[in-house]
Amino acid sequence: MKAIRALAFHTGFFLGTALLAIAGLPTLLGPPSWAQWMGSTWGRFVLMWARLTVGITYRIEGTLPSTPAIIACKHQSAFETYLFPTILPNAVFVLKQELLRAPLVGWYLTRSGQIAIDRSAGASAVRKLLAEARNRVQDGHSLIIFPEGTRVAPGANAPLQPGVRALYGTLGLPVVPISLNSGLYWPRNSFLRRPGCVRIVVHPPIPAGLSRQDFDQALKSTMLQPVDRAEEASCGSG
């Protein structure tokens, strides 16, 4: 049964994504906010379809920022890709440059102002990140970054990459750490999806101005902490 439900999810996901991407092509001719709206629409569709087909719901615990901030989130699965355009539609991702080459989707990522970084470019990549991040913040956007730089399985951690430290040390913005357990239900590199309630835990902001050592400690003690399973009956979102 899980395999059948997963097949239904993947079939609907690819068909729905293709139809939305084609139907939304005119938004690429408008301002970036039009493409951002398409991203939010796509995210809502995917989360709705995941709930209907494979039983994945979610619950937000804590308060999301209402003014520009750096969102530093644990990254366990593709779930986060669809979550944030839904719950923070005015935020932009810091993402790997390769994603811009994805058919159709890459056009929307480019037009909506996401910050794409060539991770092989070293110091020049950091300079590009900071320059584009300043522009996005000045336009009123929050920034979403996955500080470990890749998806990491539940219960595991990876070293923090320099991007989040560079943003924190340069922009003078608070960092809002987010931990979650999406990988329990939406595993990386797996066809199957498991029913359950994804907990998204929004921790208190880390204020600007801390030393690198204190910032690292504050981020590791929140974002990298494991998140237990939730009782499905208590999951009221998604």
C-alpha positions, 0 to 999 in steps of 0.5 A: 500500500505504501508503494501504491500511495508513493506512486500516486504521489510521484505521478501527481507531483510530476504532472502537476509540476509540469502543468503549473510550470507551463501555465505560469510561463506568462509570470516570467514576463512580469516582476519577480513577485509574480514568479515568487507567487508561482513558487508559493502556488507550487509549494502549496500544491505539493504539500496538499498532494503529499497530505492527500496521497501519502499522509504527510502533514506538518506543524509549526512550533514557534514564531516565524519572523515578520521582518527580514532575517536570516533563516538557518534551517536544518535540511533533511529532505526536499520537503523544505523546498516546498515548505518555505515558499508556502509559509514564508512566500517573501523569502528567498533561498540561497541555493546551489547554482546547478538548480538553475539548469533544471528544466522550466523550474530553473527559469522561475528560480532565476526570475524570482530572485533566488540567490544561486551560488557556485560552490566551487568558486571559493571566495568569489562565491561568498562575495557574490552571496553577500552582494546579492543578499544585501540587495534582497534584504534592502527589498524587504526579503528574508534569506533562507539558508541550509548551513550544512550545505546539503541534505543530512539524514535524521540523527546526523550532522554535517559541518557548518559551511561558511555562507551562514557565518558570512551572512551573519557577520556582514548583514547585521541581521538576527539568525532564526534557527529552525530544526525539523524532522522531515527526513523521517517521513520524506527520506532522501533518495527514497521512492517511498513516503511515510505518513506522519507529522513533520515538526518545524521548530522555530527557535528564538532569534540569535541576535546580531553581533555575537563572536563567531564562536558564540554564534556557532555555539548558539546555532549548533545548540538549536538548529542541529538538535534532533526533533522527536516525532509528534503525535499525529492527532496533535498535528493541526497544520498542513 
